[in-house]
Amino acid sequence: FGKSQETIGERFIKEGFANQLVDPGPRLIAHLVNSYCTFYQIRSIREESFLMEELGTGREWRMFRVGDDFEQDAEEGHIWFIRLVGEPSKAYPYMAPYVFPEDSKHGLLKALEIQIESYAKYVEGYHLPKGRLFIDSCKASLIQWAGEFIGEPVNLSVEKAARFPKMTNTDQEPLRFSKLFFKIIQREGL
């Protein structure tokens, strides 16, 4: 986020580069920039979409199907950690979800509460636009959630961090390295 608390995409829009794209490019870039990973509970499964409740805000989202395999296993009540791109009335998945049973809702709500409180302390003194605390806390917490999901909580010790090359972003903040793991579902066609 840097000193300006803006992502690369936000800077791309702010500097006017997105406006050089052919329509609907600027709108789609804005949707992508404004998207974030968080937890959604499936409230209703329809033929063409899912009605979902965003945990932490209670906002309703309508996620349209894209024909991905994960849609077949969806059940009402399941909680998905997923990134939705678009508007609440018309969103699309940008990743396959991490799926949690319905009975994990209380614990996940508590974790989101802690996430928001921790982020609020971190950004104290910055002037976030109204309504951005939840969204920005989700964006900032992504790497910690990913570490929890793969069973390797993110906690870089001084010794581990010293082994990485020293690189910074344009705001002179250190870059953090992470591991990505992919599961190959179908080897055919690779």
Salt bridges, closest charged atoms under 4 A:
GLU6 OE2 - LYS14 NZ 3.34
GLU10 OE2 - ARG132 NH2 3.60
GLU48 OE2 - ARG62 NH2 2.48
GLU53 OE1 - ARG43 NH2 2.26
GLU53 OE1 - LYS105 NZ 3.77
GLU54 OE1 - ARG59 NE 3.69
GLU71 OE1 - ARG65 NH1 3.94
GLU75 OE1 - HIS78 NE2 3.67
GLU87 OE2 - HIS31 NE2 3.99
GLU113 OE2 - LYS110 NZ 3.39
ASP136 OD1 - ARG132 NH2 2.69
GLU152 OE1 - LYS179 NZ 3.21
ASP171 OD2 - ARG11 NH2 2.60
